[in-house]
Amino acid sequence: MITQNIDALSLSELRYVAIKQGLDDAAVMDREDLLDTLKELYEERASSIFGEGIAFSPSTQPRFMNTLVEHDSEQVVGPLPGVQPLPNEYAETRIHLLLKDPYWAHAYWSVCPTDLQKLESSCDSFTFFLRSSIVEIGDQTREIDSYDIAISKEDSSWNINLPEQGYSYLVSLYYRDDKGNDGLLCQSNSVQTPQSYFLTHTEELQTNDDLFTLLFSSLVTKGGIMIDNPLLQEVIKKLDKRMEG
Amino acid sequence: MLNRSSIGLILNAHMPYVRHPEYPRFLEEDWLFEAISETYLPLLRMLNNLRDEGIPFRITMSFSPTLCSMLTDPILQGRFTNYLKLHQELGEKEVVRCGVEDPESLPLATMYLEAINKNLEDYFELYHCNILIGFRDLEESGHIDLITTSATHAFLPLFSQYPSTVGAQIELAVQSHINHFKCRPKGFWVPECGYFPGLEDYLKDEELAFFQLSAQALVLAEEPVKRGNYAPVVCPNGVFGFARDFHLTNLVWSNVEGYPTDPEYREFYRDIGYDLPMDYIKPYIHEPEVRVFTGFKYHAITGKGPDKVLYKPELAARKVADHTKNFLYEIRKKGKDINKILDRPPFYTLAFDTELFGHWWFEGIDWLESVIRKVAQTDDIVFETQLDYMERNPEAQVLQPALSSWGAGGYADVWVNGSNVWIYRHVHKAIERMEELAIRFPNQTSLKQRFLNQAAREVLLAMSSDWPFIMHNDTFTTYAESRIRDHLGNFNVVYENMCKNAVNTEWLVKAEKRNSVFPDIDYNIFNPHSDRNRYNG
């Protein structure tokens, strides 16, 4: 994070930061306590940033960010006349899919109140579920594989696992009525997970030292730590396995 | 023939659009003022000195349209003047105080005061309050190549499903660049190195010849890259992509093992804004008693603990010399290995946020100057821009780079996670509605045109990568969230009124004053069906 390197702060600075962070007894805490409590607080917040199902993995190579320095401002910008608060959702039955990384996408959706009413009047009870599909996109979209995710009626977003690389995915929102019938409510845009040549041709890296140097020498730190990237880690894992084999 | 390595340095100067005329003084506006006084003005002085001495250098610099807009905004120019004068007064007071209470710090207080006085002189006399003049002058003299980035520094992969909006971000950026620098930008800084395959099509349409990529973008491509990151690739449509050298960049940019972490360098976080009694410092911080950085910092990094030794510029200068030597050693060492296996001398793309130099890393500008001077004395390393290289080596491997960014994990996780993901539901909706408005109400004039233009500004400002980034870092989340909500709420005022064929003039007049970025914007750029829009699939 780009906030203070708190180890470097004096006691008065630490107390100031702690009070700003809402620690009521900061004024009587000693330096060690303040450091421990603040670190714990930052860690908690960092892990809460990442949703369920995604391990928090701090970058192994933090960098100096941009110029933004925390000033702990409490100034609030007032809205202009006529500005209304944002709605929680929009009155439409739609689902969107955003690619986060090669293994995860984020889906968010909404169900139009009139569609909900229709459903409620057509059956005694119903549930929702998501179907994540691997598809081939050509003249016609063909489903290769899929899996279902049970969700509650209150849910409106979900992180979707994308198990295979180099494929297109889309997510559909379905209802299931009390008789076990499924009905499609809406289908998302598709996203494509990247396909990497060297993920499937690691043998070329194993047998060609020059190629390995050419490709990887610009991706590691002076201390030998590789740039934070899950696909590169996968390439290295495969290489290690081949070497062991 | 000598195997001469090239350093292709790109500096990205960007600030989010923060401008609050509705407040007499607004804390987050200090981001801009700190960047001008600690980075941009000292950098201009350094580059101008080198030019005046005839030291050769060629670097690429990107200026974001939001930054350009703020640097030329009369209100912010006036406020920066106040900022400088306030700090000048503090400097004069510090010289007196240190003379009596803290003689060891007196040379440092004097050093800071001198820097402020130089800034004041340069800002008024050389640049007449518009520092972009200085960078334009350096471009005209052939020392820097100026490029642009997306209009509000949007993380573009998260908007790739809205082609006309991505096109609008880029077209508007080019227009803004022409307005500020009086010539077309030559290349494009991809915000956060956030590349998605196909982005190059938008760049080609705007005659942007090249862009930069994250370090992993080529090695993870679908086809094998032949020269690693040591030469650019050319996308199938002819636009060049330069991937960063993570190894060399990290020597500078890592806050774990980078040069700026050396104990002799100045400590960023110890500042009299926090250290001195409230009664003394109160006039120079924010009301009511909000302690902030003042720029007067008297300690060296020293170590991890709270006990910091006095900062000694002469010791830091020695470290600058050491780190210059080390950097050139690393380049030569690398060149030795790479030259054996590459069919041409390597080109190292080093891409940094400009504000690292001077602001975060106080000695960073001295280090950069030292590297440029040393390189000028050698014949095996040269500073060369991306355009120079492309001219010299028009042949490049044709390759489609992979989806990537320079954020943690290498993709979009920094900009889409539990802390900020809620914004996309609303930003996407606003984009869809903006496109709808542009289709339903094309080529409006007078009040409706102004109304729709303001809607376009609000959508673009809501797309900035800075807000989700700030939320992810859990820093000033309240401000970032309120900015997103305000821009989207503002947009909705236009949408709802236009749906009723009405214009809220009271809102419009105030909104135009508050968010006055891109004065020449034409909302029709959002129309996917417009003849001018090439991105309608």
Interface residues (C-beta under 8 A of the other chain):
Chain A: M1 I2 T3 Q4 N5 D7 A8 L9 S10 L11 S12 E13 Y16 R31 Y42 R45 A46 S48 I49 F50 G51 I54 S57 P58 S59 Q61 P62 R63 F64 M65 N66 T67 L68 V69 E70 H71 D72 S73 E74 Q75 V76 V77 G78 P79 L80 P81 G82 V83 Q84 P85 L86 E89 Y90 H96 L98 L99 K100 D101 P102 W104 H106 Y108 S110 S157 G166 N189 P194 Q195 S196 Y197 F198 L199 H201 E204 D210 T213 L214 L215 F216 S217 S218 L219 V220 T221 K222 G223 I227 D228 N229 P230 L231 L232
Chain B: H14 M15 P16 H20 E22 Y23 F26 L27 E28 D30 W31 E34 A35 T39 P157 L158 Q161 A215 Q216 V219 L220 A221 E222 E223 P224 V225 R227 G228 N229 Y230 A243 R244 D245 F246 H247 L248 N250 L251 W253 S254 N255 V256 E257 G258 P260 E267 F268 Y269 R270 Y274 D275 H286 V290 R291 V292 F293 I301 K304 G305 P306 K308 E330 K334 D337 I338 K340 I341 L342 Y348 D353 E355 L356 H359 W360 W361 A402 L403 A408 G409 G410 Y411 A412 D413 V416 N417 G418 S419 V421 Y424 R425 H426 H428 K429 D466 I470 H472 N473 D474 T475 F476 T478 Y479 S482 R483 R485 D486 L488 G489 N490 N492 V493 N504 E506 W507 K510 A511 R514
